Amino acid sequence: QYYLELPSARRDIRWLRESVPSANVIRLVGVLWHDSTGPGDGLECSTDDPTSGYMSTKCVRALDRLIGEATAAGLWVILTARAKYAAGWGWPGEPDVWHSPALVEKYFAMWGWIAERYSTWERIAGYEIMSEPRTKDAAPERVASFMRGACDAVHRSDPRALCVVGPAPYYKAWNFDERVLLDRDNVLYTYDFFVPWHLVTADTGTGSDARFPGTFSCRDVYETWWSDFC
């Protein structure tokens, strides 16, 4: 899992170039902010220091190196935040941006600082605000308002870049509608389409002969979400 080994990642760009020579952009999941609470979670980038954008020096140095390697190889970079707990995973045991205005303020400041840092770097395609919003109770309009605020922070520092956003929970395609649209330019919308789930993730009870198009049970199509659809 690449994001768990961010500071020690080696040769990934060279491997990518050799394996997929036609690739021209990478999604670097490197802003690991309120993403870990224990050793098993992996690297944690957040700090309480506003002078460094609430980002640890260790993470920033790793990002500088990895972004530099990617752009030197001719790749564009979308810098992505993975913010498991800030995104709503552990509420109410862990604070998240849907319930803590103070955490929202820090999150926006963090993105503004990052966008300012890389605003002069070449081949920065954009900044993905939160992969992925994990809340299941925040209204789509509230999620859009949060994304809009984060995009404001990004575009104040780097107006040329894309701001990448998606619906809650978990970028699910069936929640992607006009309620998530932002009234601005330079926005890239993303969503997950892991349907049928078991086939896409190679975790299917139908055996290795599963094909798409094909016939799947409703529970296989909407794994873990089946009660909403089946």
C-alpha positions as MATLAB code, in Angstrom:
seq = 'QYYLELPSARRDIRWLRESVPSANVIRLVGVLWHDSTGPGDGLECSTDDPTSGYMSTKCVRALDRLIGEATAAGLWVILTARAKYAAGWGWPGEPDVWHSPALVEKYFAMWGWIAERYSTWERIAGYEIMSEPRTKDAAPERVASFMRGACDAVHRSDPRALCVVGPAPYYKAWNFDERVLLDRDNVLYTYDFFVPWHLVTADTGTGSDARFPGTFSCRDVYETWWSDFC';
ca = [
       0.000    0.000    0.000;
       1.844    2.965   -1.389;
       0.546    5.618    0.976;
       1.755    3.657    4.019;
       5.335    3.831    2.751;
       5.345    7.394    1.496;
       8.675    8.544    3.011;
      10.598    5.506    1.747;
       8.982    5.042   -1.694;
      11.627    4.288   -4.298;
      11.682    3.702   -8.047;
       7.909    3.920   -8.415;
       8.078    6.514  -11.198;
      10.634    4.539  -13.159;
       8.537    1.395  -12.781;
       5.439    3.273  -13.947;
       7.203    4.632  -16.997;
       8.400    1.154  -17.949;
       5.063   -0.543  -17.264;
       2.701    2.093  -18.693;
       4.770    4.247  -21.049;
       1.668    6.068  -22.322;
       0.728    7.383  -18.850;
       0.791   11.158  -18.570;
      -0.680   11.827  -15.113;
      -0.497   10.258  -11.657;
      -2.789   10.617   -8.669;
      -0.439   10.963   -5.726;
      -2.272   10.064   -2.513;
       0.256   11.790   -0.315;
      -1.541   14.274    1.932;
      -2.287   11.885    4.791;
      -4.082   14.281    7.110;
      -5.995   13.051   10.178;
      -5.702    9.672    8.504;
      -4.018    7.661   11.271;
      -4.632    7.159   14.968;
      -2.453    4.102   15.589;
       0.635    2.323   14.239;
      -1.435    0.087   11.997;
      -2.916    3.061   10.151;
       0.339    4.273    8.630;
       1.963    7.667    8.258;
       0.248   10.744    9.722;
       0.980   14.159    8.212;
      -1.124   16.521   10.318;
       0.342   18.749   13.020;
      -0.898   21.661   15.128;
       1.576   24.137   13.603;
      -0.131   26.729   11.364;
       3.211   28.095   10.143;
       3.803   24.875    8.210;
       0.247   24.494    6.986;
      -0.534   21.952    9.708;
       1.713   19.552    7.772;
       4.693   17.636    9.155;
       8.146   18.303    7.754;
       8.576   14.584    7.087;
       5.533   14.474    4.813;
       6.359   17.700    2.999;
       9.868   16.493    2.218;
       8.453   13.219    0.896;
       5.953   15.089   -1.270;
       8.642   17.395   -2.627;
      10.732   14.422   -3.672;
       7.931   12.346   -5.168;
       6.347   15.254   -7.028;
       9.771   16.239   -8.306;
      10.459   12.731   -9.577;
       7.092   12.528  -11.312;
       7.229   15.906  -12.993;
      10.848   15.376  -14.058;
       9.642   12.235  -15.823;
       7.105   14.277  -17.788;
       4.082   13.327  -15.693;
       1.362   15.627  -14.449;
       0.440   15.270  -10.779;
      -2.897   15.388   -8.984;
      -2.046   15.711   -5.307;
      -4.651   13.906   -3.214;
      -5.599   14.022    0.452;
      -6.489   10.823    2.242;
      -8.128   11.945    5.470;
      -9.836    8.874    6.875;
     -10.886   10.257   10.236;
     -11.349   13.872    9.163;
     -13.625   12.474    6.440;
     -15.962   10.882    8.973;
     -14.722    7.342    9.543;
     -14.573    7.361   13.327;
     -17.266    9.848   14.348;
     -18.180   10.392   17.167;
     -15.039    8.815   18.584;
     -12.852   10.888   16.267;
     -13.479   14.511   15.212;
     -14.372   15.095   11.575;
     -14.989   18.056    9.284;
     -18.761   17.492    9.363;
     -18.973   18.194   13.082;
     -15.921   20.311   13.959;
     -15.663   23.871   12.584;
     -12.156   24.094   14.046;
     -11.044   21.072   12.022;
     -12.601   22.560    8.867;
     -10.627   25.754    9.405;
      -7.388   23.800    9.711;
      -8.235   21.662    6.691;
      -8.814   24.690    4.488;
      -5.625   26.321    5.786;
      -3.703   23.132    5.028;
      -4.902   23.082    1.419;
      -4.177   26.767    0.968;
      -0.640   26.261    2.242;
      -0.037   23.235    0.011;
      -1.415   24.949   -3.081;
       0.768   27.985   -2.386;
       3.847   25.775   -2.004;
       3.366   24.032   -5.323;
       1.807   26.907   -7.263;
       5.115   27.624   -9.024;
       5.938   23.989   -9.768;
       5.411   22.755  -13.307;
       2.932   19.992  -14.151;
       0.758   20.324  -11.068;
      -2.586   19.342  -12.604;
      -4.690   19.749   -9.502;
      -5.512   19.056   -5.893;
      -8.019   16.391   -4.817;
      -9.677   17.710   -1.692;
     -10.687   14.528    0.123;
     -10.494   10.919   -0.972;
     -13.048   10.058    0.027;
     -15.788   11.749    2.098;
     -16.809    8.887    4.397;
     -19.777   10.447    6.109;
     -23.127    8.783    5.542;
     -25.234   11.424    7.271;
     -24.051   14.766    5.871;
     -26.440   16.102    3.231;
     -25.034   16.419   -0.312;
     -25.443   20.185   -0.135;
     -23.313   20.285    3.014;
     -20.631   18.160    1.385;
     -20.666   20.489   -1.635;
     -20.336   23.507    0.650;
     -17.290   21.960    2.307;
     -15.727   21.161   -1.071;
     -16.432   24.703   -2.236;
     -14.632   26.137    0.772;
     -11.613   23.913    0.193;
     -11.558   24.839   -3.508;
     -11.644   28.514   -2.498;
      -8.533   27.911   -0.391;
      -6.794   26.099   -3.249;
      -7.697   28.605   -5.960;
      -6.669   31.607   -3.879;
      -3.171   30.132   -3.916;
      -3.126   28.381   -7.299;
      -5.969   29.523   -9.594;
      -4.516   27.651  -12.581;
      -4.992   24.205  -11.008;
      -7.962   21.867  -11.018;
      -9.837   21.341   -7.773;
     -10.926   17.700   -7.674;
     -14.088   16.818   -5.731;
     -16.684   14.058   -5.473;
     -19.832   12.996   -3.624;
     -20.293   11.380   -0.231;
     -20.176    8.726    0.878;
     -17.099    7.177   -0.719;
     -17.503    8.878   -4.113;
     -20.467    6.601   -4.853;
     -21.721    7.100   -8.415;
     -25.376    6.969   -7.424;
     -24.917   10.109   -5.305;
     -23.355   12.076   -8.156;
     -25.954   14.617   -9.264;
     -26.479   18.358   -9.567;
     -26.251   18.787   -5.802;
     -22.480   18.209   -5.867;
     -21.789   20.691   -8.673;
     -19.850   23.833   -7.768;
     -20.445   27.224   -9.360;
     -16.907   27.720  -10.640;
     -14.412   26.814  -13.333;
     -11.377   24.582  -12.906;
     -13.228   21.804  -11.109;
     -12.811   18.125  -11.924;
     -15.515   15.788  -10.630;
     -14.713   12.213   -9.727;
     -16.712    9.215   -8.557;
     -16.270    5.485   -7.983;
     -17.992    2.969  -10.194;
     -17.119   -0.360   -8.619;
     -20.164   -2.108  -10.070;
     -20.527   -5.065   -9.970;
     -18.373   -4.782   -6.850;
     -17.239   -8.395   -6.666;
     -16.167   -8.460  -10.311;
     -14.335   -5.128  -10.296;
     -12.451   -5.968   -7.115;
     -11.769   -9.587   -8.188;
     -13.602  -10.704   -5.054;
     -16.416  -12.665   -6.595;
     -18.134  -15.819   -5.449;
     -18.965  -16.685   -9.035;
     -15.484  -18.015   -9.744;
     -12.784  -17.007  -12.202;
     -15.178  -17.303  -15.148;
     -17.160  -14.208  -14.138;
     -17.698  -11.827  -17.052;
     -19.216   -8.445  -17.610;
     -21.800   -7.990  -19.051;
     -23.192  -10.879  -17.049;
     -25.696  -11.876  -14.424;
     -24.946  -11.136  -10.787;
     -27.014  -11.182   -7.661;
     -28.079   -7.795   -6.332;
     -25.891   -8.335   -3.284;
     -22.856   -8.937   -5.517;
     -23.557   -5.750   -7.461;
     -23.978   -3.543   -4.372;
     -21.694   -5.207   -1.870;
     -22.121   -3.649    1.613;
     -24.780   -1.302    0.156;
     -27.232   -4.007   -0.868;
     -29.842   -3.062    1.766;
     -30.331    0.289   -0.024;
     -31.017   -1.338   -3.383;
     -31.990   -4.996   -3.064;
];
